[in-house]
């Protein structure tokens, strides 16, 4: 879902740009459902007026919206790094400084609200500058050729499954 903010507040724009969803969809979650969330990239990129205040204001509401009483399986995932050096990354508002700040705030807010925190940032930061495209894929070079390791999600999901088995 692109954006946890309301368009127009804190200088935020673009919510619903790709999916058409400008509000949180109603959910019918139960206490034994697994919930995994993160949305810092969108807020950092599209809240041009005051992205920090927007994230601090909307994140608690976002986490509360997806919380159900006595729900033990709620996971906040830190944002992965962004590679501004790769050609095609035109979003100069989305920076690793902004994302690092959002991860610190998000982890604190999530922990205070009894969410588990999975640190995707730490998993991906050592290889953030090896992307094949502007945002989503990590590569290695083998004999001068780029070999895709799959989406950054592949690395995160593999580690996340292990994390989930231990909570």
ChimeraX attribute file (.defattr): number of C-alpha atoms within 10 A of each C-alpha:
attribute: neighborCount
match mode: 1-to-1
recipient: residues
	/A:1	18
	/A:2	20
	/A:3	28
	/A:4	24
	/A:5	29
	/A:6	18
	/A:7	17
	/A:8	12
	/A:9	13
	/A:10	19
	/A:11	15
	/A:12	23
	/A:13	20
	/A:14	19
	/A:15	23
	/A:16	15
	/A:17	12
	/A:18	9
	/A:19	9
	/A:20	11
	/A:21	13
	/A:22	17
	/A:23	15
	/A:24	13
	/A:25	8
	/A:26	8
	/A:27	8
	/A:28	8
	/A:29	13
	/A:30	12
	/A:31	14
	/A:32	13
	/A:33	14
	/A:34	13
	/A:35	18
	/A:36	16
	/A:37	16
	/A:38	20
	/A:39	21
	/A:40	26
	/A:41	22
	/A:42	21
	/A:43	29
	/A:44	24
	/A:45	20
	/A:46	23
	/A:47	26
	/A:48	16
	/A:49	14
	/A:50	15
	/A:51	23
	/A:52	17
	/A:53	11
	/A:54	21
	/A:55	25
	/A:56	14
	/A:57	14
	/A:58	16
	/A:59	22
	/A:60	15
	/A:61	14
	/A:62	17
	/A:63	22
	/A:64	12
	/A:65	12
	/A:66	17
	/A:67	21
	/A:68	16
	/A:69	8
	/A:70	10
	/A:71	17
	/A:72	17
	/A:73	17
	/A:74	24
	/A:75	23
	/A:76	23
	/A:77	24
	/A:78	25
	/A:79	23
	/A:80	26
	/A:81	26
	/A:82	24
	/A:83	21
	/A:84	19
	/A:85	13
	/A:86	15
	/A:87	10
	/A:88	10
	/A:89	14
	/A:90	11
	/A:91	12
	/A:92	8
	/A:93	16
	/A:94	21
	/A:95	17
	/A:96	19
	/A:97	11
	/A:98	18
	/A:99	23
	/A:100	17
	/A:101	15
	/A:102	24
	/A:103	23
	/A:104	11
	/A:105	17
	/A:106	26
	/A:107	20
	/A:108	13
	/A:109	17
	/A:110	20
	/A:111	14
	/A:112	11
	/A:113	14
	/A:114	15
	/A:115	22
	/A:116	20
	/A:117	20
	/A:118	20
	/A:119	19
	/A:120	22
	/A:121	20
	/A:122	13
	/A:123	16
	/A:124	19
	/A:125	14
	/A:126	10
	/A:127	15
	/A:128	20
	/A:129	16
	/A:130	17
	/A:131	22
	/A:132	19
	/A:133	15
	/A:134	16
	/A:135	18
	/A:136	14
	/A:137	17
	/A:138	23
	/A:139	20
	/A:140	15
	/A:141	10
	/A:142	8
	/A:143	7
	/A:144	7
	/A:145	9
	/A:146	14
	/A:147	13
	/A:148	14
	/A:149	15
	/A:150	13
	/A:151	17
	/A:152	21
	/A:153	17
	/A:154	13
	/A:155	15
	/A:156	18
	/A:157	13
	/A:158	10
	/A:159	15
	/A:160	18
	/A:161	10
	/A:162	10
	/A:163	15
	/A:164	14
	/A:165	7
	/A:166	7
	/A:167	9
